Structure formats: C-alpha cells, structure tokens
Amino acid sequence: MNVPQVPSGLRDIYAATEHPVVFIDESYQLSGRNRYYIMAAAMVDADLIVTSRRALLEYYGGSVLHASAMYQAAELESIRGATRLVAGQTDATDLVVYAPVSASDQHAEVARERCLQYLVGRMFSDFEASTYVIDARPLEAENEADRRSVRDLRRRGDIGRDVTVLHAKPSQEPLLALADVVAWTYRQQHGRNDPTWFEPLREHTHIARLP
C-alpha cells in the first residue's frame, strides 16, 4: 500500500498533544435559490491517529477517499462502506454546522467564517480540542482567511491561546476523509432530501443550524 507522507509538522503536533485532533471539511451549494454552506468536523483521539488513517487507506486501496468523486463514479456501495467505516473511526463527537448563504455573500466567505468560528469555538469549549486540520483551499489567501477567523476567536477569549489551526491536502492527511464523508452525507439529507446516506452517522453527530 502506498502510504501518503504526512508532513512532519503535522506529525510533530499530533505527538505533542494529549487532546483530540479535529479534521474539518466542507460542502456547499451556491447556485439556485437554496444557497447554503455546510462545514463538518470529525474528532479523533490523538493516540488513534495512526490506526484510523491506516483503516481509511486500507479500505480504499491506499487512495484518498472523496465521497463526491465516489458518487460521480457510481461507487455507491463503496460510499456506504466508507460511511460505516467513518462512523466507527470517530469518537462519537462529530459536528455539522449549516448556514444559509445570503445573496450578498457571493462567494460564501461570510457563511464559511460563521461556520468555522462556531465549529472551533464549540469543539474547544466542549472537548478542549486544540488542534484543527482543515482541508486546504486552492489559494493561500483563502487559507489565511481561515486563520484570521480563528485569531479573532482567540482575541475575544473564546478559545485558548494554544489552539493550532493547520491546512493540509487530503493527499497529505487522509484523515480529512472523515470530515469529507460527514459533510457529503449531511448534504444529501439537507439538499437532496435523502437521509439514508447520513443515517449511520446520525447517532454520534451533533447538528447546528445557524440563522
């Protein structure tokens, strides 16, 4: 199996924390009348990072798991199996945050910031999670906007000063697939009125809908 090389910076941070690590990904709809943004967090105990990563890689033959790509390729049974796998790899503390996207928020940056700040603030206050790994966006300026949103939380005293936010590509950190699957399955329920995909995750996923 071709195991991706996790950046040394991530490995060092995982090794230094005793708290769970939170992986974050998103899904959204920005066309039509029902515009929305979904952000999902999957939390893994620090001592389960390696075994959880290996389970994902072994399931999908060493390749990075993306639910939307699997759906487009009609790998429906693979998605169902991946959803059951994700349900077993997280710590009964996943979180989905949903926010409508206003007409003035053309690129959903406001909605993303609201979701991210709620998610980080909630996971910190409820579980003392201090390490957050976010699926990297194409532009560094976009990633910097995420870091700025978290710095604002820190300045307000909503999170601890030790909170660390990093961006990585799924090819660097396959555990981002956990959040990818949570976000994708919830989108099927919300946007397509199909709750069956999300059902295996429902029991251990908290859902927050922002106004």
Buried (B, 14 or more C-beta within 10 A) or exposed (E): EEEBEBBEEBBEBBEEBEBBBBBBBBBBBEEEEEBBBBBBBBBBBBEBBEEBBEBBBEBBEEBBBBBEBBBEEEBEEBBBBBBEBBBEBBBEBBBBBBBBBEEEBEEBBBBBBBBBBBBBBBBBEEBEBBBBBBBBBEEEEBBEBBEEBBEEBBEEEBBEEEBEBBBBEBEBBBBBBBBBBBBBBBBBBBBEEEEEBBEBBBEEBBBBEEE
